[in-house]
Amino acid sequence: MSDEPFGRVITAMVTPFAEDGSVNYEVAEKLAVHLVENGSDGLVLCGTTGESPTLSWSEEYELFKVVKQSVGDKAKIIAGTGSNSTTEAIAATEKAAKLNLDGSLQVVPYYNKPPQLGLYHHFKAIAEACPNLPMMLYNIPGRTGSNLKPETVANLAQISNIVAIKEASGDLEQACKIRCLTPPSFAIYSGEDALTLPLLTVGSVGVVSVVSHLIGNQMQEMIDAFIKGNNQKATAIQVKFFPLFQALFMTTNPIPVKAALNLQGWDVGKLRTPLCELQLDLLEKLKIVLKELELL
């Protein structure tokens, strides 16, 4: 296994909102503590699942502060400070670095579709601006429109504080190639819950997870079983919770997971537009899965 700079199970945490649409920092603190006490080695704040496109930088900065204060050193706190503007990403990351967080998550620039050389210089500039803050790259071509190729990842892995990638291309062959081209110290994390176990077989160390809001301990158990060579147990956990992996992505993330948390009694509120509430027919399907897995 490679190094685990941020642990094995990292929850991409939702951002709770109050009735008036403002960030509910009180619930965010409580949820963060709950997640850390139930399987999460780390938390990504203000990523896709945290509805970062509709958060202001000031809201994000406050969220970093309150969660860090509530969790302390019990888990790694990773700030989602990526942008499709290099200058903006640097400014946000520099500000977050002053809070003594454990890392930053840097998404591939979206919409403007830079070539591989542009992507390399984008991430290199951010890393060099914040040399003491470990960086996790985030490749999710389905959302960004660009794929960060293994050869580019390998070049970036030579920069000392670029230590990991959240690989959400859905391409096992690509993940395998990244593993072949990068040193063992460079960590690959699955960016998709359903592919956590398959990616472990090609050298990943864990997952940046959505489903860990609900089954963080079980995700830890699955990874631990695989590492200890108990593939039968790991597969059984994967198969048991596969319906949940599917249910939480039956429509755009984080719509289903917020619905699930609200059903469990977590007052995480609604979503900011242009995202919308889970449709009633899908909500009923989600309830069935949660009840069958005794999560309600």
C-alpha positions as CSV (number, residue, x, y, z in Angstrom):
1,M,0.0,0.0,0.0
2,S,1.1,3.6,-0.6
3,D,1.2,6.3,2.0
4,E,-2.1,7.6,3.4
5,P,-1.5,11.3,3.8
6,F,-5.1,12.0,4.7
7,G,-6.2,8.6,6.0
8,R,-8.3,6.0,4.3
9,V,-11.9,7.3,4.5
10,I,-12.3,11.0,3.8
11,T,-15.9,12.4,3.8
12,A,-16.7,15.1,1.3
13,M,-19.0,16.9,3.7
14,V,-22.3,18.5,2.8
15,T,-22.8,22.1,3.7
16,P,-25.8,22.6,6.0
17,F,-28.1,25.5,5.3
18,A,-30.6,27.2,7.5
19,E,-34.2,28.0,6.5
20,D,-33.2,31.4,5.2
21,G,-30.5,29.8,3.0
22,S,-27.6,30.9,5.0
23,V,-24.8,28.5,6.1
24,N,-25.8,26.7,9.3
25,Y,-22.4,26.6,11.0
26,E,-23.8,25.1,14.2
27,V,-25.1,22.0,12.4
28,A,-21.8,21.9,10.4
29,E,-19.8,21.6,13.6
30,K,-22.0,18.9,15.0
31,L,-22.0,16.9,11.7
32,A,-18.3,17.2,11.4
33,V,-17.8,15.8,14.9
34,H,-20.3,13.0,14.2
35,L,-18.5,12.0,11.0
36,V,-15.1,11.9,12.7
37,E,-16.5,9.7,15.5
38,N,-18.0,7.4,12.9
39,G,-15.3,6.4,10.5
40,S,-14.0,9.5,8.8
41,D,-10.2,10.0,9.0
42,G,-10.6,13.3,7.2
43,L,-13.1,15.8,5.9
44,V,-13.2,17.7,2.6
45,L,-15.0,21.0,3.1
46,C,-16.4,23.0,0.3
47,G,-16.0,20.4,-2.4
48,T,-18.7,19.4,-4.9
49,T,-20.7,17.7,-2.2
50,G,-20.4,20.9,-0.1
51,E,-22.0,22.9,-2.9
52,S,-18.9,25.0,-3.4
53,P,-20.2,26.6,-6.6
54,T,-22.9,28.5,-4.7
55,L,-20.8,29.4,-1.6
56,S,-19.0,32.7,-1.3
57,W,-15.3,32.7,-0.4
58,S,-16.1,34.3,3.0
59,E,-18.7,31.5,3.8
60,E,-16.1,28.9,2.9
61,Y,-13.4,30.5,5.0
62,E,-15.8,30.6,8.0
63,L,-16.7,27.0,7.5
64,F,-13.0,26.0,7.5
65,K,-12.6,27.9,10.8
66,V,-15.5,26.5,12.7
67,V,-15.0,22.9,11.6
68,K,-11.3,23.0,12.4
69,Q,-12.2,24.3,15.8
70,S,-14.8,21.6,16.4
71,V,-12.7,18.7,15.2
72,G,-9.2,19.9,16.3
73,D,-6.5,17.3,15.5
74,K,-8.9,14.3,15.5
75,A,-9.1,14.3,11.7
76,K,-7.5,15.8,8.6
77,I,-9.3,18.9,7.4
78,I,-8.9,19.5,3.6
79,A,-10.1,22.8,2.1
80,G,-11.7,22.8,-1.3
81,T,-10.1,26.0,-2.6
82,G,-9.8,25.1,-6.3
83,S,-11.0,27.3,-9.1
84,N,-10.8,27.7,-12.9
85,S,-8.8,30.9,-12.2
86,T,-5.3,30.2,-11.1
87,T,-5.0,33.6,-9.3
88,E,-8.3,33.0,-7.4
89,A,-7.3,29.5,-6.4
90,I,-3.9,30.8,-5.1
91,A,-5.6,33.5,-3.1
92,A,-8.1,31.2,-1.5
93,T,-5.5,28.5,-0.7
94,E,-3.2,31.1,0.8
95,K,-6.0,32.3,3.1
96,A,-6.9,28.7,4.1
97,A,-3.3,27.8,4.8
98,K,-3.3,30.4,7.6
99,L,-5.8,28.3,9.5
100,N,-3.4,25.4,10.0
101,L,-5.5,23.0,7.9
102,D,-4.1,19.7,6.7
103,G,-4.4,20.1,3.0
104,S,-6.2,21.6,0.0
105,L,-8.3,20.0,-2.7
106,Q,-7.7,21.4,-6.2
107,V,-10.2,20.6,-8.9
108,V,-9.2,20.5,-12.5
109,P,-10.2,23.9,-13.9
110,Y,-13.7,23.7,-15.4
111,Y,-15.3,25.2,-18.5
112,N,-12.2,26.9,-19.9
113,K,-10.7,23.4,-20.8
114,P,-7.0,24.1,-20.6
115,P,-4.6,21.7,-22.3
116,Q,-2.3,19.4,-20.2
117,L,0.5,22.0,-20.1
118,G,-1.9,24.6,-18.8
119,L,-3.2,22.2,-16.2
120,Y,0.4,21.5,-15.1
121,H,1.3,25.1,-14.7
122,H,-2.0,25.8,-12.9
123,F,-1.4,23.2,-10.2
124,K,2.3,24.0,-10.0
125,A,1.6,27.7,-9.3
126,I,-0.8,26.9,-6.5
127,A,1.6,24.4,-4.9
128,E,4.5,26.8,-5.1
129,A,2.4,29.6,-3.6
130,C,1.6,27.4,-0.6
131,P,4.6,25.1,-0.2
132,N,3.7,24.0,3.4
133,L,0.2,22.9,2.6
134,P,-0.2,19.4,1.1
135,M,-2.3,19.3,-2.0
136,M,-4.7,16.7,-3.4
137,L,-5.5,17.0,-7.1
138,Y,-9.1,16.4,-8.1
139,N,-9.8,14.8,-11.5
140,I,-13.5,14.6,-12.4
141,P,-13.9,15.1,-16.1
142,G,-17.6,14.4,-16.1
143,R,-18.0,17.8,-14.3
144,T,-15.1,19.8,-15.5
145,G,-15.0,18.8,-19.2
146,S,-11.2,18.1,-19.0
147,N,-9.3,14.9,-18.0
148,L,-6.1,15.2,-16.1
149,K,-4.0,12.6,-17.8
150,P,-1.7,10.2,-16.0
151,E,1.4,11.6,-17.5
152,T,0.5,15.1,-16.2
153,V,-0.3,13.6,-12.8
154,A,3.2,12.0,-12.8
155,N,4.9,15.3,-13.6
156,L,2.9,17.0,-10.8
157,A,3.7,14.2,-8.3
158,Q,7.3,15.3,-8.5
159,I,6.4,18.6,-6.7
160,S,6.9,17.9,-3.0
161,N,3.6,19.1,-1.6
162,I,1.4,17.6,-4.3
163,V,0.8,14.3,-2.5
164,A,-2.4,12.8,-3.7
165,I,-5.2,12.7,-6.3
166,K,-8.9,12.2,-6.0
167,E,-9.5,10.2,-9.1
168,A,-13.1,10.3,-10.3
169,S,-12.7,9.6,-14.0
170,G,-14.4,6.2,-13.5
171,D,-11.6,4.7,-15.5
172,L,-9.7,1.8,-13.8
173,E,-7.1,1.7,-16.5
174,Q,-6.3,5.3,-15.9
175,A,-6.0,4.8,-12.2
176,C,-3.7,1.9,-12.8
177,K,-1.5,4.0,-15.1
178,I,-1.2,6.7,-12.5
179,R,-0.1,4.1,-10.0
180,C,2.5,2.9,-12.5
181,L,3.9,6.4,-13.2
182,T,4.0,7.8,-9.7
183,P,6.1,7.0,-6.6
184,P,4.6,4.9,-3.9
185,S,4.4,8.0,-1.6
186,F,1.9,9.6,-4.0
187,A,-1.6,8.5,-2.8
188,I,-4.5,7.7,-5.1
189,Y,-8.0,8.1,-3.6
190,S,-11.2,6.8,-5.3
191,G,-13.5,9.7,-6.1
192,E,-16.5,7.3,-6.5
193,D,-17.8,5.2,-3.6
194,A,-18.8,2.3,-5.9
195,L,-15.2,2.0,-7.2
196,T,-13.5,2.1,-3.8
197,L,-12.8,-1.6,-3.7
198,P,-11.9,-2.0,-7.4
199,L,-9.4,0.9,-7.1
200,L,-7.8,-0.7,-4.1
201,T,-6.8,-3.6,-6.3
202,V,-4.8,-1.2,-8.6
203,G,-3.0,0.6,-5.8
204,S,-5.3,3.3,-4.3
205,V,-5.3,3.9,-0.5
206,G,-8.9,4.9,0.2
207,V,-11.8,7.0,-0.8
208,V,-13.1,10.6,-0.8
209,S,-16.6,9.5,0.0
210,V,-20.2,10.7,0.0
211,V,-21.7,7.5,1.4
212,S,-19.5,7.8,4.5
213,H,-22.0,10.3,5.8
214,L,-24.1,7.2,6.5
215,I,-21.7,4.3,6.7
216,G,-18.3,5.6,7.5
217,N,-17.4,2.7,9.8
218,Q,-18.4,0.1,7.3
219,M,-16.3,1.8,4.6
220,Q,-13.4,1.6,7.0
221,E,-14.2,-2.0,7.6
222,M,-14.2,-2.8,3.9
223,I,-10.8,-1.2,3.3
224,D,-9.3,-2.8,6.3
225,A,-10.5,-6.2,5.2
226,F,-9.0,-5.8,1.8
227,I,-5.6,-4.6,3.2
228,K,-5.5,-7.6,5.6
229,G,-6.2,-10.0,2.7
230,N,-9.8,-10.9,3.6
231,N,-11.1,-10.3,0.1
232,Q,-14.3,-12.3,0.8
233,K,-15.3,-10.0,3.6
234,A,-14.4,-6.9,1.6
235,T,-16.5,-8.1,-1.3
236,A,-19.4,-8.9,1.0
237,I,-19.4,-5.3,2.3
238,Q,-19.2,-3.9,-1.2
239,V,-22.1,-6.0,-2.4
240,K,-24.3,-5.3,0.7
241,F,-24.0,-1.5,0.3
242,F,-23.9,-1.3,-3.5
243,P,-27.6,-0.4,-3.6
244,L,-26.8,2.6,-1.4
245,F,-23.9,3.6,-3.6
246,Q,-26.3,3.7,-6.5
247,A,-29.1,5.4,-4.5
248,L,-26.9,8.3,-3.5
249,F,-26.1,9.0,-7.1
250,M,-29.6,8.4,-8.6
251,T,-29.5,12.2,-9.5
252,T,-27.0,15.0,-9.1
253,N,-24.8,14.8,-5.9
254,P,-25.4,16.1,-3.2
255,I,-29.2,16.1,-3.7
256,P,-29.7,12.4,-2.5
257,V,-27.2,12.5,0.4
258,K,-28.8,15.7,1.8
259,A,-32.2,14.0,1.6
260,A,-30.8,10.9,3.4
261,L,-29.3,13.0,6.2
262,N,-32.6,15.0,6.6
263,L,-34.5,11.7,6.8
264,Q,-32.1,10.6,9.5
265,G,-32.8,13.7,11.5
266,W,-29.9,15.8,10.5
267,D,-31.2,19.3,9.8
268,V,-28.9,20.0,6.9
269,G,-31.6,22.0,5.1
270,K,-32.3,22.4,1.4
271,L,-29.9,23.0,-1.5
272,R,-29.0,26.3,-3.1
273,T,-30.3,26.8,-6.6
274,P,-29.8,25.8,-9.3
275,L,-29.8,22.5,-7.4
276,C,-33.2,21.4,-6.2
277,E,-34.9,19.0,-3.8
278,L,-35.1,15.3,-4.5
279,Q,-38.2,14.4,-6.5
280,L,-40.8,12.5,-4.6
281,D,-40.5,9.3,-6.6
282,L,-36.8,9.2,-6.1
283,L,-37.2,10.0,-2.4
284,E,-39.4,7.0,-2.0
285,K,-36.8,4.8,-3.7
286,L,-34.1,6.2,-1.4
287,K,-36.3,5.5,1.7
288,I,-36.6,1.9,0.7
289,V,-32.8,1.4,0.3
290,L,-32.2,3.1,3.7
291,K,-34.8,1.0,5.5
292,E,-33.5,-2.2,3.9
293,L,-30.0,-1.4,5.2
294,E,-31.4,-0.4,8.6
295,L,-30.2,3.2,8.2
296,L,-33.6,4.7,9.1
